[in-house]
Amino acid sequence: MEASYDSDARKRPVNLTLNADLVDRVRATTDNLSGVVEKLLADYLEQQRLARLNQQRIADETCAMWNAFHDKHGSLADEFSPL
């Protein structure tokens, strides 16, 4: 999977407020807390990108279905005369 961000960009220090026990437990499993957080953020970013694409696909399908309905049956307002 290709990264949806520039993985070669410079590293920038940031301040995060995290649960101390959680940080201690993660540090017991890895020396690279920054790498773990970066991977989690990248995964989250990809998940959100895919969700947006899926929402767009659903909207496109809905528009296509409505257009097909309109082509077959006409407008629902056709039976009413304009004022």
N, C-alpha and C positions, 0 to 999 in steps of 0.2 A: 504494500500500500504506500503510495506516495504521500509525503507529508503535505498538509494544506497550509503550512507556514514555512518560513525560511529557517530550516534547522541549522544553518551556518551563521545565523545572525549572532551578534555579540551577546554575551550574557550580561544581564543587568540585575543588580541586587534589588530585592523588594522586601518589604516587611509584611509578614503574615502573622495573624494571631491564630494559633492552633492549640488544641487541647494538649496539655503537657504530657499526660499519660499516653495519649495516642502517639505523640512524637517520640517519647521514650521507647515505646514498643516497636515502632517502625525502625528507629535507629538500632535496636537490638537485632534487626534482621538485615539491615543494609547500612553501609557507610555513606551512601550517596542519596541522602534525603532530597536534595535538589533534583537529582535525576528522576526519582520516583514521582515527585510533584510535577515535574515537567512532562513526564509520560502521561500522568493522569489528566493534565490540562490538555495535552494534544488529543488524547482519546475523547475527552469531553467535547472539544472543538469539532472533531470529526463526527461525533454522534449528533451534535446540533446541526451541522451541515447536511447530514443525511436526512434528519427530521424535516428541515426546511425543503429539501428536494422532494421528499414524500408529500408534504403538504401542497407543494406546487403541482405535483403530478395529480393529486386528488382534485385540486381546483380545475386543472386542465380537463380532466375526465368529466367532471361535473358540467363544465361549459360545453363540452362536446355533446354530452347527453341532452342538455337543454336545447342546444341548437338543432339536434336531430328531432327532438320533440316538436320544436317550433316549425321546422321544415315540414313535418308530417301533418301536424294538427293546426298550425297557425297560432296566432297570439290568443291568449285567453281573454283578452280585452276586445277582440274583434266583434263579438256579439253585442257590445254596448256602443251606443252612438256617442260621439263627442258632444260636449255641451255647446 
